[in-house]
Amino acid sequence: MKVLTPDEFASPLGKRVYDLRHTRLTKWLNDGIPPAQVAEWAGNSVPILLAIYARCVSGQLSELKKRMEAGEDIPELP
């Protein structure tokens, strides 16, 4: 499926499509959107998405610590 016209593809922006995609996926992950949802939107599997983008996720540690301390979203132990 072609998304860009030949003129769009030949433009400077057309040569950066992957960079724009990478930026958007990284932003979604950093905003806390679940990887399964981002993978669906990206047309990837979760393992492929995480293999590529896990190293790009940052800035969520303090929020995760707060959730853990508050007991949110932590499964009960049997």
All heavy atoms as a GROMACS GRO file, in nm:
protein
  611
    1MET      N    1   0.084  -0.117   0.000
    1MET     CA    2   0.000   0.000   0.000
    1MET      C    3   0.089   0.124   0.000
    1MET      O    4   0.178   0.138   0.083
    1MET     CB    5  -0.091   0.000   0.124
    1MET     CG    6  -0.167   0.128   0.138
    1MET     SD    7  -0.293   0.124   0.266
    1MET     CE    8  -0.199   0.156   0.411
    2LYS      N    9   0.065   0.212  -0.090
    2LYS     CA   10   0.141   0.336  -0.096
    2LYS      C   11   0.067   0.443  -0.016
    2LYS      O   12  -0.053   0.462  -0.033
    2LYS     CB   13   0.159   0.382  -0.239
    2LYS     CG   14   0.248   0.290  -0.319
    2LYS     CD   15   0.272   0.341  -0.457
    2LYS     CE   16   0.362   0.244  -0.531
    2LYS     NZ   17   0.392   0.289  -0.665
    3VAL      N   18   0.141   0.510   0.070
    3VAL     CA   19   0.083   0.613   0.154
    3VAL      C   20   0.119   0.751   0.104
    3VAL      O   21   0.039   0.842   0.112
    3VAL     CB   22   0.130   0.594   0.301
    3VAL    CG1   23   0.078   0.705   0.389
    3VAL    CG2   24   0.087   0.459   0.353
    4LEU      N   25   0.239   0.766   0.054
    4LEU     CA   26   0.286   0.895   0.006
    4LEU      C   27   0.284   0.900  -0.146
    4LEU      O   28   0.311   0.801  -0.213
    4LEU     CB   29   0.429   0.921   0.054
    4LEU     CG   30   0.453   0.920   0.205
    4LEU    CD1   31   0.601   0.936   0.234
    4LEU    CD2   32   0.373   1.029   0.273
    5THR      N   33   0.254   1.017  -0.200
    5THR     CA   34   0.264   1.036  -0.344
    5THR      C   35   0.412   1.039  -0.380
    5THR      O   36   0.498   1.058  -0.293
    5THR     CB   37   0.200   1.170  -0.386
    5THR    OG1   38   0.277   1.278  -0.331
    5THR    CG2   39   0.055   1.179  -0.340
    6PRO      N   40   0.446   1.021  -0.507
    6PRO     CA   41   0.588   1.029  -0.544
    6PRO      C   42   0.653   1.163  -0.504
    6PRO      O   43   0.768   1.164  -0.460
    6PRO     CB   44   0.584   1.011  -0.696
    6PRO     CG   45   0.462   0.927  -0.720
    6PRO     CD   46   0.362   0.977  -0.619
    7ASP      N   47   0.579   1.273  -0.517
    7ASP     CA   48   0.634   1.404  -0.478
    7ASP      C   49   0.657   1.411  -0.327
    7ASP      O   50   0.758   1.465  -0.281
    7ASP     CB   51   0.542   1.518  -0.521
    7ASP     CG   52   0.544   1.539  -0.672
    7ASP    OD1   53   0.643   1.500  -0.737
    7ASP    OD2   54   0.446   1.596  -0.723
    8GLU      N   55   0.563   1.357  -0.249
    8GLU     CA   56   0.579   1.357  -0.103
    8GLU      C   57   0.698   1.269  -0.063
    8GLU      O   58   0.776   1.307   0.024
    8GLU     CB   59   0.452   1.306  -0.035
    8GLU     CG   60   0.335   1.400  -0.045
    8GLU     CD   61   0.204   1.338   0.000
    8GLU    OE1   62   0.188   1.215  -0.008
    8GLU    OE2   63   0.116   1.415   0.044
    9PHE      N   64   0.709   1.154  -0.127
    9PHE     CA   65   0.818   1.064  -0.095
    9PHE      C   66   0.953   1.127  -0.126
    9PHE      O   67   1.051   1.106  -0.054
    9PHE     CB   68   0.804   0.931  -0.170
    9PHE     CG   69   0.909   0.831  -0.134
    9PHE    CD1   70   0.904   0.763  -0.014
    9PHE    CD2   71   1.015   0.806  -0.220
    9PHE    CE1   72   1.002   0.671   0.021
    9PHE    CE2   73   1.114   0.715  -0.186
    9PHE     CZ   74   1.107   0.647  -0.066
   10ALA      N   75   0.961   1.204  -0.233
   10ALA     CA   76   1.086   1.268  -0.274
   10ALA      C   77   1.122   1.388  -0.187
   10ALA      O   78   1.235   1.434  -0.190
   10ALA     CB   79   1.077   1.310  -0.420
   11SER      N   80   1.027   1.437  -0.108
   11SER     CA   81   1.053   1.555  -0.024
   11SER      C   82   1.140   1.516   0.095
   11SER      O   83   1.151   1.398   0.130
   11SER     CB   84   0.921   1.613   0.025
   11SER     OG   85   0.865   1.530   0.125
   12PRO      N   86   1.200   1.616   0.162
   12PRO     CA   87   1.279   1.586   0.283
   12PRO      C   88   1.197   1.512   0.389
   12PRO      O   89   1.246   1.421   0.453
   12PRO     CB   90   1.324   1.723   0.332
   12PRO     CG   91   1.324   1.808   0.209
   12PRO     CD   92   1.210   1.756   0.126
   13LEU      N   93   1.072   1.552   0.406
   13LEU     CA   94   0.987   1.486   0.506
   13LEU      C   95   0.960   1.341   0.467
   13LEU      O   96   0.957   1.253   0.552
   13LEU     CB   97   0.855   1.562   0.522
   13LEU     CG   98   0.761   1.511   0.630
   13LEU    CD1   99   0.826   1.518   0.768
   13LEU    CD2  100   0.633   1.592   0.630
   14GLY      N  101   0.943   1.315   0.340
   14GLY     CA  102   0.917   1.178   0.293
   14GLY      C  103   1.029   1.083   0.326
   14GLY      O  104   1.008   0.963   0.346
   15LYS      N  105   1.148   1.134   0.334
   15LYS     CA  106   1.262   1.049   0.366
   15LYS      C  107   1.274   1.025   0.516
   15LYS      O  108   1.354   0.945   0.560
   15LYS     CB  109   1.389   1.113   0.313
   15LYS     CG  110   1.383   1.130   0.161
   15LYS     CD  111   1.516   1.151   0.102
   15LYS     CE  112   1.513   1.174  -0.047
   15LYS     NZ  113   1.426   1.094  -0.125
   16ARG      N  114   1.191   1.092   0.596
   16ARG     CA  115   1.198   1.080   0.742
   16ARG      C  116   1.075   1.010   0.802
   16ARG      O  117   1.054   1.016   0.922
   16ARG     CB  118   1.208   1.219   0.804
   16ARG     CG  119   1.322   1.307   0.753
   16ARG     CD  120   1.456   1.248   0.774
   16ARG     NE  121   1.485   1.238   0.915
   16ARG     CZ  122   1.605   1.224   0.965
   16ARG    NH1  123   1.708   1.217   0.888
   16ARG    NH2  124   1.622   1.214   1.095
   17VAL      N  125   0.997   0.942   0.719
   17VAL     CA  126   0.874   0.879   0.768
   17VAL      C  127   0.902   0.783   0.883
   17VAL      O  128   0.833   0.784   0.984
   17VAL     CB  129   0.799   0.807   0.654
   17VAL    CG1  130   0.683   0.726   0.707
   17VAL    CG2  131   0.750   0.911   0.553
   18TYR      N  132   1.006   0.700   0.871
   18TYR     CA  133   1.035   0.607   0.979
   18TYR      C  134   1.071   0.681   1.107
   18TYR      O  135   1.030   0.640   1.215
   18TYR     CB  136   1.148   0.510   0.943
   18TYR     CG  137   1.172   0.413   1.055
   18TYR    CD1  138   1.089   0.304   1.074
   18TYR    CD2  139   1.274   0.434   1.148
   18TYR    CE1  140   1.106   0.217   1.181
   18TYR    CE2  141   1.292   0.348   1.254
   18TYR     CZ  142   1.209   0.240   1.270
   18TYR     OH  143   1.226   0.156   1.376
   19ASP      N  144   1.145   0.790   1.096
   19ASP     CA  145   1.179   0.868   1.215
   19ASP      C  146   1.054   0.921   1.284
   19ASP      O  147   1.044   0.921   1.406
   19ASP     CB  148   1.271   0.986   1.179
   19ASP     CG  149   1.409   0.940   1.133
   19ASP    OD1  150   1.447   0.825   1.163
   19ASP    OD2  151   1.476   1.020   1.068
   20LEU      N  152   0.959   0.967   1.205
   20LEU     CA  153   0.834   1.018   1.262
   20LEU      C  154   0.756   0.906   1.331
   20LEU      O  155   0.701   0.924   1.439
   20LEU     CB  156   0.748   1.084   1.153
   20LEU     CG  157   0.808   1.209   1.089
   20LEU    CD1  158   0.724   1.252   0.969
   20LEU    CD2  159   0.820   1.321   1.190
   21ARG      N  160   0.753   0.789   1.269
   21ARG     CA  161   0.686   0.673   1.328
   21ARG      C  162   0.753   0.635   1.460
   21ARG      O  163   0.686   0.614   1.561
   21ARG     CB  164   0.690   0.556   1.230
   21ARG     CG  165   0.623   0.430   1.280
   21ARG     CD  166   0.638   0.320   1.174
   21ARG     NE  167   0.558   0.206   1.205
   21ARG     CZ  168   0.597   0.106   1.285
   21ARG    NH1  169   0.716   0.109   1.341
   21ARG    NH2  170   0.518   0.004   1.308
   22HIS      N  171   0.884   0.630   1.458
   22HIS     CA  172   0.960   0.595   1.578
   22HIS      C  173   0.931   0.695   1.691
   22HIS      O  174   0.908   0.655   1.806
   22HIS     CB  175   1.109   0.594   1.544
   22HIS     CG  176   1.197   0.561   1.659
   22HIS    ND1  177   1.216   0.433   1.705
   22HIS    CD2  178   1.271   0.640   1.740
   22HIS    CE1  179   1.298   0.435   1.809
   22HIS    NE2  180   1.333   0.560   1.832
   23THR      N  181   0.929   0.822   1.658
   23THR     CA  182   0.901   0.925   1.757
   23THR      C  183   0.761   0.908   1.816
   23THR      O  184   0.743   0.916   1.937
   23THR     CB  185   0.915   1.065   1.694
   23THR    OG1  186   1.049   1.080   1.647
   23THR    CG2  187   0.884   1.174   1.794
   24ARG      N  188   0.663   0.882   1.731
   24ARG     CA  189   0.525   0.868   1.779
   24ARG      C  190   0.510   0.745   1.870
   24ARG      O  191   0.449   0.753   1.976
   24ARG     CB  192   0.432   0.854   1.658
   24ARG     CG  193   0.285   0.838   1.694
   24ARG     CD  194   0.221   0.968   1.739
   24ARG     NE  195   0.234   0.985   1.882
   24ARG     CZ  196   0.206   1.097   1.947
   24ARG    NH1  197   0.163   1.203   1.886
   24ARG    NH2  198   0.221   1.104   2.076
   25LEU      N  199   0.567   0.632   1.830
   25LEU     CA  200   0.556   0.511   1.911
   25LEU      C  201   0.626   0.529   2.045
   25LEU      O  202   0.574   0.488   2.150
   25LEU     CB  203   0.612   0.390   1.836
   25LEU     CG  204   0.542   0.354   1.705
   25LEU    CD1  205   0.607   0.233   1.641
   25LEU    CD2  206   0.394   0.333   1.724
   26THR      N  207   0.743   0.590   2.043
   26THR     CA  208   0.816   0.617   2.167
   26THR      C  209   0.735   0.708   2.258
   26THR      O  210   0.725   0.684   2.379
   26THR     CB  211   0.952   0.681   2.135
   26THR    OG1  212   1.027   0.591   2.053
   26THR    CG2  213   1.031   0.709   2.262
   27LYS      N  214   0.673   0.811   2.201
   27LYS     CA  215   0.592   0.904   2.280
   27LYS      C  216   0.474   0.832   2.343
   27LYS      O  217   0.444   0.852   2.461
   27LYS     CB  218   0.544   1.018   2.190
   27LYS     CG  219   0.448   1.116   2.254
   27LYS     CD  220   0.522   1.226   2.327
   27LYS     CE  221   0.431   1.340   2.367
   27LYS     NZ  222   0.368   1.322   2.495
   28TRP      N  223   0.405   0.748   2.268
   28TRP     CA  224   0.292   0.674   2.324
   28TRP      C  225   0.337   0.586   2.440
   28TRP      O  226   0.272   0.583   2.545
   28TRP     CB  227   0.226   0.587   2.217
   28TRP     CG  228   0.137   0.661   2.122
   28TRP    CD1  229   0.072   0.779   2.143
   28TRP    CD2  230   0.102   0.619   1.991
   28TRP    NE1  231   0.000   0.813   2.032
   28TRP    CE2  232   0.016   0.717   1.937
   28TRP    CE3  233   0.136   0.510   1.913
   28TRP    CZ2  234  -0.038   0.708   1.809
   28TRP    CZ3  235   0.082   0.501   1.786
   28TRP    CH2  236  -0.005   0.599   1.735
   29LEU      N  237   0.448   0.515   2.423
   29LEU     CA  238   0.497   0.429   2.531
   29LEU      C  239   0.537   0.512   2.653
   29LEU      O  240   0.506   0.475   2.767
   29LEU     CB  241   0.614   0.345   2.483
   29LEU     CG  242   0.578   0.236   2.381
   29LEU    CD1  243   0.704   0.178   2.318
   29LEU    CD2  244   0.493   0.128   2.445
   30ASN      N  245   0.603   0.624   2.631
   30ASN     CA  246   0.643   0.710   2.742
   30ASN      C  247   0.524   0.776   2.810
   30ASN      O  248   0.532   0.814   2.927
   30ASN     CB  249   0.744   0.815   2.698
   30ASN     CG  250   0.883   0.758   2.689
   30ASN    OD1  251   0.923   0.678   2.772
   30ASN    ND2  252   0.956   0.796   2.587
   31ASP      N  253   0.414   0.790   2.738
   31ASP     CA  254   0.292   0.846   2.798
   31ASP      C  255   0.214   0.741   2.876
   31ASP      O  256   0.108   0.771   2.931
   31ASP     CB  257   0.203   0.908   2.690
   31ASP     CG  258   0.257   1.040   2.638
   31ASP    OD1  259   0.347   1.098   2.703
   31ASP    OD2  260   0.207   1.086   2.534
   32GLY      N  261   0.264   0.618   2.878
   32GLY     CA  262   0.200   0.514   2.956
   32GLY      C  263   0.094   0.434   2.884
   32GLY      O  264   0.021   0.357   2.946
   33ILE      N  265   0.083   0.451   2.754
   33ILE     CA  266  -0.012   0.370   2.678
   33ILE      C  267   0.039   0.226   2.678
   33ILE      O  268   0.157   0.203   2.653
   33ILE     CB  269  -0.031   0.424   2.535
   33ILE    CG1  270  -0.092   0.565   2.544
   33ILE    CG2  271  -0.118   0.331   2.452
   33ILE    CD1  272  -0.105   0.635   2.413
   34PRO      N  273  -0.046   0.130   2.712
   34PRO     CA  274   0.000  -0.009   2.721
   34PRO      C  275   0.066  -0.057   2.592
   34PRO      O  276   0.018  -0.028   2.482
   34PRO     CB  277  -0.129  -0.088   2.748
   34PRO     CG  278  -0.222   0.012   2.809
   34PRO     CD  279  -0.188   0.144   2.743
   35PRO      N  280   0.177  -0.130   2.607
   35PRO     CA  281   0.248  -0.179   2.488
   35PRO      C  282   0.159  -0.260   2.393
   35PRO      O  283   0.178  -0.252   2.271
   35PRO     CB  284   0.359  -0.267   2.546
   35PRO     CG  285   0.385  -0.207   2.680
   35PRO     CD  286   0.250  -0.161   2.730
   36ALA      N  287   0.064  -0.335   2.445
   36ALA     CA  288  -0.025  -0.412   2.356
   36ALA      C  289  -0.104  -0.319   2.265
   36ALA      O  290  -0.123  -0.349   2.147
   36ALA     CB  291  -0.119  -0.500   2.438
   37GLN      N  292  -0.150  -0.206   2.318
   37GLN     CA  293  -0.225  -0.110   2.237
   37GLN      C  294  -0.134  -0.044   2.134
   37GLN      O  295  -0.170  -0.030   2.018
   37GLN     CB  296  -0.291  -0.004   2.324
   37GLN     CG  297  -0.377   0.094   2.246
   37GLN     CD  298  -0.491   0.025   2.173
   37GLN    OE1  299  -0.579  -0.031   2.236
   37GLN    NE2  300  -0.489   0.028   2.042
   38VAL      N  301  -0.017  -0.002   2.175
   38VAL     CA  302   0.078   0.062   2.083
   38VAL      C  303   0.116  -0.036   1.972
   38VAL      O  304   0.122   0.001   1.854
   38VAL     CB  305   0.203   0.113   2.158
   38VAL    CG1  306   0.305   0.169   2.060
   38VAL    CG2  307   0.165   0.219   2.260
   39ALA      N  308   0.139  -0.162   2.008
   39ALA     CA  309   0.174  -0.263   1.908
   39ALA      C  310   0.062  -0.279   1.806
   39ALA      O  311   0.087  -0.289   1.686
   39ALA     CB  312   0.204  -0.396   1.976
   40GLU      N  313  -0.062  -0.280   1.854
   40GLU     CA  314  -0.176  -0.292   1.762
   40GLU      C  315  -0.180  -0.174   1.666
   40GLU      O  316  -0.194  -0.190   1.545
   40GLU     CB  317  -0.307  -0.300   1.840
   40GLU     CG  318  -0.429  -0.315   1.751
   40GLU     CD  319  -0.558  -0.319   1.828
   40GLU    OE1  320  -0.559  -0.361   1.945
   40GLU    OE2  321  -0.661  -0.278   1.770
   41TRP      N  322  -0.168  -0.053   1.720
   41TRP     CA  323  -0.170   0.067   1.635
   41TRP      C  324  -0.054   0.067   1.536
   41TRP      O  325  -0.068   0.115   1.424
   41TRP     CB  326  -0.163   0.193   1.720
   41TRP     CG  327  -0.287   0.221   1.801
   41TRP    CD1  328  -0.412   0.173   1.781
   41TRP    CD2  329  -0.294   0.304   1.918
   41TRP    NE1  330  -0.498   0.221   1.878
   41TRP    CE2  331  -0.429   0.302   1.962
   41TRP    CE3  332  -0.202   0.380   1.989
   41TRP    CZ2  333  -0.472   0.373   2.073
   41TRP    CZ3  334  -0.245   0.451   2.100
   41TRP    CH2  335  -0.379   0.448   2.141
   42ALA      N  336   0.060   0.014   1.578
   42ALA     CA  337   0.180   0.015   1.493
   42ALA      C  338   0.181  -0.100   1.393
   42ALA      O  339   0.262  -0.100   1.300
   42ALA     CB  340   0.304   0.007   1.580
   43GLY      N  341   0.095  -0.199   1.413
   43GLY     CA  342   0.096  -0.316   1.326
   43GLY      C  343   0.210  -0.410   1.357
   43GLY      O  344   0.260  -0.479   1.269
   44ASN      N  345   0.252  -0.409   1.484
   44ASN     CA  346   0.360  -0.497   1.530
   44ASN      C  347   0.306  -0.592   1.636
   44ASN      O  348   0.201  -0.568   1.692
   44ASN     CB  349   0.474  -0.417   1.594
   44ASN     CG  350   0.556  -0.339   1.496
   44ASN    OD1  351   0.545  -0.218   1.490
   44ASN    ND2  352   0.639  -0.406   1.419
   45SER      N  353   0.386  -0.693   1.666
   45SER     CA  354   0.356  -0.776   1.783
   45SER      C  355   0.420  -0.707   1.904
   45SER      O  356   0.511  -0.625   1.890
   45SER     CB  357   0.414  -0.916   1.766
   45SER     OG  358   0.556  -0.909   1.769
   46VAL      N  359   0.373  -0.741   2.023
   46VAL     CA  360   0.430  -0.683   2.145
   46VAL      C  361   0.578  -0.720   2.158
   46VAL      O  362   0.660  -0.631   2.188
   46VAL     CB  363   0.349  -0.724   2.270
   46VAL    CG1  364   0.417  -0.679   2.398
   46VAL    CG2  365   0.208  -0.666   2.262
   47PRO      N  366   0.619  -0.846   2.136
   47PRO     CA  367   0.762  -0.876   2.147
   47PRO      C  368   0.850  -0.794   2.052
   47PRO      O  369   0.957  -0.746   2.091
   47PRO     CB  370   0.771  -1.026   2.114
   47PRO     CG  371   0.637  -1.079   2.150
   47PRO     CD  372   0.541  -0.968   2.116
   48ILE      N  373   0.804  -0.774   1.928
   48ILE     CA  374   0.882  -0.693   1.834
   48ILE      C  375   0.886  -0.548   1.881
   48ILE      O  376   0.991  -0.484   1.881
   48ILE     CB  377   0.822  -0.702   1.691
   48ILE    CG1  378   0.835  -0.843   1.636
   48ILE    CG2  379   0.886  -0.600   1.598
   48ILE    CD1  380   0.976  -0.891   1.615
   49LEU      N  381   0.772  -0.495   1.922
   49LEU     CA  382   0.766  -0.357   1.970
   49LEU      C  383   0.862  -0.336   2.086
   49LEU      O  384   0.941  -0.241   2.086
   49LEU     CB  385   0.623  -0.322   2.013
   49LEU     CG  386   0.606  -0.180   2.063
   49LEU    CD1  387   0.579  -0.085   1.948
   49LEU    CD2  388   0.497  -0.171   2.166
   50LEU      N  389   0.858  -0.425   2.184
   50LEU     CA  390   0.942  -0.408   2.301
   50LEU      C  391   1.090  -0.432   2.270
   50LEU      O  392   1.177  -0.367   2.329
   50LEU     CB  393   0.896  -0.499   2.414
   50LEU     CG  394   0.758  -0.461   2.472
   50LEU    CD1  395   0.718  -0.560   2.580
   50LEU    CD2  396   0.758  -0.319   2.525
   51ALA      N  397   1.119  -0.520   2.175
   51ALA     CA  398   1.258  -0.543   2.137
   51ALA      C  399   1.320  -0.416   2.078
   51ALA      O  400   1.438  -0.388   2.099
   51ALA     CB  401   1.268  -0.658   2.036
   52ILE      N  402   1.238  -0.338   2.010
   52ILE     CA  403   1.288  -0.216   1.945
   52ILE      C  404   1.278  -0.096   2.037
   52ILE      O  405   1.370  -0.014   2.044
   52ILE     CB  406   1.210  -0.190   1.815
   52ILE    CG1  407   1.235  -0.303   1.716
   52ILE    CG2  408   1.247  -0.054   1.755
   52ILE    CD1  409   1.142  -0.304   1.597
   53TYR      N  410   1.167  -0.084   2.112
   53TYR     CA  411   1.138   0.041   2.182
   53TYR      C  412   1.157   0.038   2.333
   53TYR      O  413   1.152   0.144   2.395
   53TYR     CB  414   0.995   0.087   2.149
   53TYR     CG  415   0.979   0.123   2.005
   53TYR    CD1  416   0.927   0.033   1.913
   53TYR    CD2  417   1.020   0.248   1.959
   53TYR    CE1  418   0.916   0.066   1.780
   53TYR    CE2  419   1.008   0.283   1.826
   53TYR     CZ  420   0.955   0.191   1.736
   53TYR     OH  421   0.945   0.224   1.604
   54ALA      N  422   1.179  -0.077   2.393
   54ALA     CA  423   1.191  -0.082   2.540
   54ALA      C  424   1.301   0.010   2.590
   54ALA      O  425   1.287   0.074   2.694
   54ALA     CB  426   1.214  -0.225   2.587
   55ARG      N  427   1.410   0.020   2.517
   55ARG     CA  428   1.521   0.105   2.561
   55ARG      C  429   1.488   0.253   2.549
   55ARG      O  430   1.558   0.338   2.604
   55ARG     CB  431   1.647   0.073   2.484
   55ARG     CG  432   1.637   0.098   2.335
   55ARG     CD  433   1.766   0.061   2.263
   55ARG     NE  434   1.756   0.044   2.122
   55ARG     CZ  435   1.712   0.132   2.033
   55ARG    NH1  436   1.670   0.247   2.073
   55ARG    NH2  437   1.709   0.104   1.905
   56CYS      N  438   1.380   0.286   2.480
   56CYS     CA  439   1.341   0.426   2.461
   56CYS      C  440   1.245   0.475   2.567
   56CYS      O  441   1.220   0.595   2.578
   56CYS     CB  442   1.274   0.445   2.325
   56CYS     SG  443   1.378   0.398   2.186
   57VAL      N  444   1.187   0.383   2.643
   57VAL     CA  445   1.089   0.422   2.744
   57VAL      C  446   1.163   0.480   2.864
   57VAL      O  447   1.256   0.420   2.916
   57VAL     CB  448   1.002   0.301   2.786
   57VAL    CG1  449   0.905   0.340   2.896
   57VAL    CG2  450   0.928   0.246   2.666
   58SER      N  451   1.121   0.597   2.905
   58SER     CA  452   1.185   0.661   3.019
   58SER      C  453   1.084   0.748   3.092
   58SER      O  454   0.978   0.780   3.039
   58SER     CB  455   1.304   0.746   2.974
   58SER     OG  456   1.259   0.853   2.893
   59GLY      N  457   1.119   0.784   3.214
   59GLY     CA  458   1.038   0.879   3.289
   59GLY      C  459   0.918   0.822   3.360
   59GLY      O  460   0.835   0.897   3.411
   60GLN      N  461   0.904   0.690   3.366
   60GLN     CA  462   0.787   0.631   3.430
   60GLN      C  463   0.818   0.570   3.566
   60GLN      O  464   0.727   0.530   3.637
   60GLN     CB  465   0.726   0.524   3.339
   60GLN     CG  466   0.673   0.578   3.210
   60GLN     CD  467   0.616   0.469   3.122
   60GLN    OE1  468   0.616   0.352   3.157
   60GLN    NE2  469   0.566   0.507   3.006
   61LEU      N  470   0.944   0.566   3.605
   61LEU     CA  471   0.982   0.497   3.727
   61LEU      C  472   0.917   0.557   3.852
   61LEU      O  473   0.864   0.483   3.935
   61LEU     CB  474   1.134   0.494   3.742
   61LEU     CG  475   1.188   0.408   3.855
   61LEU    CD1  476   1.138   0.265   3.843
   61LEU    CD2  477   1.340   0.411   3.854
   62SER      N  478   0.916   0.689   3.864
   62SER     CA  479   0.857   0.749   3.984
   62SER      C  480   0.708   0.721   3.993
   62SER      O  481   0.655   0.692   4.101
   62SER     CB  482   0.884   0.899   3.990
   62SER     OG  483   0.823   0.965   3.882
   63GLU      N  484   0.638   0.724   3.880
   63GLU     CA  485   0.495   0.694   3.880
   63GLU      C  486   0.470   0.548   3.915
   63GLU      O  487   0.379   0.515   3.991
   63GLU     CB  488   0.434   0.727   3.744
   63GLU     CG  489   0.286   0.699   3.733
   63GLU     CD  490   0.200   0.781   3.829
   63GLU    OE1  491   0.239   0.894   3.864
   63GLU    OE2  492   0.094   0.729   3.870
   64LEU      N  493   0.553   0.458   3.863
   64LEU     CA  494   0.537   0.316   3.895
   64LEU      C  495   0.563   0.291   4.044
   64LEU      O  496   0.491   0.212   4.107
   64LEU     CB  497   0.631   0.232   3.810
   64LEU     CG  498   0.596   0.226   3.661
   64LEU    CD1  499   0.707   0.156   3.584
   64LEU    CD2  500   0.464   0.157   3.639
   65LYS      N  501   0.662   0.357   4.100
   65LYS     CA  502   0.690   0.342   4.243
   65LYS      C  503   0.572   0.388   4.327
   65LYS      O  504   0.534   0.322   4.424
   65LYS     CB  505   0.815   0.419   4.282
   65LYS     CG  506   0.943   0.355   4.237
   65LYS     CD  507   1.063   0.439   4.281
   65LYS     CE  508   1.193   0.378   4.237
   65LYS     NZ  509   1.309   0.460   4.274
   66LYS      N  510   0.511   0.499   4.290
   66LYS     CA  511   0.394   0.550   4.362
   66LYS      C  512   0.279   0.449   4.356
   66LYS      O  513   0.213   0.424   4.456
   66LYS     CB  514   0.347   0.683   4.303
   66LYS     CG  515   0.435   0.800   4.334
   66LYS     CD  516   0.380   0.924   4.266
   66LYS     CE  517   0.482   1.036   4.266
   66LYS     NZ  518   0.436   1.151   4.186
   67ARG      N  519   0.256   0.392   4.238
   67ARG     CA  520   0.148   0.294   4.223
   67ARG      C  521   0.176   0.170   4.306
   67ARG      O  522   0.085   0.115   4.369
   67ARG     CB  523   0.131   0.257   4.076
   67ARG     CG  524   0.067   0.369   3.995
   67ARG     CD  525   0.062   0.339   3.848
   67ARG     NE  526  -0.011   0.216   3.820
   67ARG     CZ  527  -0.012   0.158   3.702
   67ARG    NH1  528   0.054   0.209   3.601
   67ARG    NH2  529  -0.079   0.046   3.683
   68MET      N  530   0.302   0.127   4.309
   68MET     CA  531   0.336   0.008   4.388
   68MET      C  532   0.318   0.034   4.536
   68MET      O  533   0.265  -0.049   4.610
   68MET     CB  534   0.480  -0.035   4.357
   68MET     CG  535   0.494  -0.095   4.218
   68MET     SD  536   0.665  -0.125   4.170
   68MET     CE  537   0.717  -0.241   4.293
   69GLU      N  538   0.361   0.151   4.582
   69GLU     CA  539   0.347   0.185   4.723
   69GLU      C  540   0.201   0.199   4.764
   69GLU      O  541   0.163   0.168   4.876
   69GLU     CB  542   0.423   0.315   4.752
   69GLU     CG  543   0.574   0.295   4.747
   69GLU     CD  544   0.651   0.426   4.749
   69GLU    OE1  545   0.589   0.534   4.756
   69GLU    OE2  546   0.776   0.420   4.742
   70ALA      N  547   0.119   0.244   4.671
   70ALA     CA  548  -0.025   0.260   4.700
   70ALA      C  549  -0.100   0.127   4.682
   70ALA      O  550  -0.218   0.118   4.717
   70ALA     CB  551  -0.085   0.366   4.608
   71GLY      N  552  -0.033   0.026   4.632
   71GLY     CA  553  -0.097  -0.104   4.611
   71GLY      C  554  -0.186  -0.110   4.488
   71GLY      O  555  -0.268  -0.200   4.475
   72GLU      N  556  -0.172  -0.014   4.398
   72GLU     CA  557  -0.255  -0.013   4.278
   72GLU      C  558  -0.205  -0.114   4.176
   72GLU      O  559  -0.086  -0.131   4.156
   72GLU     CB  560  -0.250   0.125   4.212
   72GLU     CG  561  -0.313   0.233   4.295
   72GLU     CD  562  -0.303   0.368   4.226
   72GLU    OE1  563  -0.306   0.373   4.102
   72GLU    OE2  564  -0.294   0.467   4.297
   73ASP      N  565  -0.299  -0.178   4.113
   73ASP     CA  566  -0.270  -0.269   4.000
   73ASP      C  567  -0.167  -0.376   4.033
   73ASP      O  568  -0.094  -0.420   3.947
   73ASP     CB  569  -0.226  -0.191   3.877
   73ASP     CG  570  -0.331  -0.095   3.828
   73ASP    OD1  571  -0.451  -0.124   3.841
   73ASP    OD2  572  -0.294   0.011   3.779
   74ILE      N  573  -0.159  -0.414   4.156
   74ILE     CA  574  -0.069  -0.522   4.194
   74ILE      C  575  -0.156  -0.644   4.224
   74ILE      O  576  -0.246  -0.637   4.308
   74ILE     CB  577   0.016  -0.485   4.317
   74ILE    CG1  578   0.103  -0.363   4.283
   74ILE    CG2  579   0.100  -0.602   4.363
   74ILE    CD1  580   0.182  -0.309   4.400
   75PRO      N  581  -0.132  -0.754   4.156
   75PRO     CA  582  -0.217  -0.871   4.178
   75PRO      C  583  -0.200  -0.925   4.320
   75PRO      O  584  -0.093  -0.916   4.379
   75PRO     CB  585  -0.168  -0.972   4.074
   75PRO     CG  586  -0.037  -0.922   4.026
   75PRO     CD  587  -0.030  -0.775   4.057
   76GLU      N  588  -0.309  -0.978   4.371
   76GLU     CA  589  -0.307  -1.039   4.503
   76GLU      C  590  -0.226  -1.170   4.500
   76GLU      O  591  -0.234  -1.244   4.402
   76GLU     CB  592  -0.450  -1.070   4.550
   76GLU     CG  593  -0.534  -0.946   4.576
   76GLU     CD  594  -0.484  -0.866   4.695
   76GLU    OE1  595  -0.439  -0.927   4.794
   76GLU    OE2  596  -0.489  -0.741   4.688
   77LEU      N  597  -0.151  -1.193   4.602
   77LEU     CA  598  -0.078  -1.320   4.611
   77LEU      C  599  -0.173  -1.429   4.660
   77LEU      O  600  -0.260  -1.403   4.743
   77LEU     CB  601   0.039  -1.306   4.709
   77LEU     CG  602   0.148  -1.209   4.664
   77LEU    CD1  603   0.251  -1.195   4.776
   77LEU    CD2  604   0.214  -1.256   4.537
   78PRO      N  605  -0.156  -1.550   4.609
   78PRO     CA  606  -0.246  -1.660   4.651
   78PRO      C  607  -0.224  -1.699   4.797
   78PRO      O  608  -0.127  -1.678   4.857
   78PRO     CB  609  -0.209  -1.775   4.558
   78PRO     CG  610  -0.086  -1.737   4.486
   78PRO     CD  611  -0.061  -1.591   4.509
   0.00000   0.00000   0.00000
